[in-house]
Amino acid sequence: MAKNKTLQTIVQIAGEISPTLGKSIENATDKLGGLNLKALAVGAAVGGIAVATGKAVIEAGKYLTDLGSEFDAAADAIRISSGATGEALEGLLDDFDEIYKSVPTTMEAASTAVGDFNTFLGLTGPALQEISKQAIMASDMLGEDLSGVIKSSSEAINLWQIDAENMSDAMNYVFKASQTTGVGFTQLMTKAQQFGPQLQDLGYSFEESVALIGQLE
């Protein structure tokens, strides 16, 4: 990806101030790829100082270096959680990139969603990105623990054998049911998994089961 002109200026001036600082910033922005626009926005406006000043460059450099370290930690979390290596890992990091750019969240949350949903459901690509964004937003909007949302959703989806193309609709339905009934998202998913076999024997669909559980709760 071609560097933004302002970003090029930061790297160039940083190199003149200190070769070490310049290299550090360049490494961080290269590592972050498409994410560097977030860093650039902050770095270019540090303290209201013009980006061409030495102080602004140093502050932007610190920010970018910290962001690079945070990205390293997120990448390690995805690698450890999924067990992926090589091209498979690169694909998951691309998924992480898209999620982090698409919804207001932390790198930690995005990496947790990518690693856990890949492990629990075997998802990659757009399907992984979509369900991860839904889980993150549900967690934030409903004030629930993200890991709990991911685990309960994965268990319910596996039990009900919901196809990847229908997972997004299932997540949306449970989210709306949670808002309507006041029953927690995680609680609805957990109950749908817990009582799934009995409800399936009675001929209930996933959506019907969630609605019934919400009413009973």
Buried (B, 14 or more C-beta within 10 A) or exposed (E): EEBBEBBEBBBBBBBEBBEEBBEBBBEBBEBBEEBBEBBBEEBBBBEEBEBEEBEBBBBBBBBBBEBBEBBEEBBEBBBEBBEBEEEBBEBBBBBBBBBBEBBEBEBEBBBBBBBBBBBBBEBBEEBBBBBBBBBBBBBBEBEBEBBBBBBBBBBBBBBBEBEBEEBBEBBEBBBEBBEEBEBBBBBBBBBBBBBBEEBBEEEBEBBEBBBBBBEEE
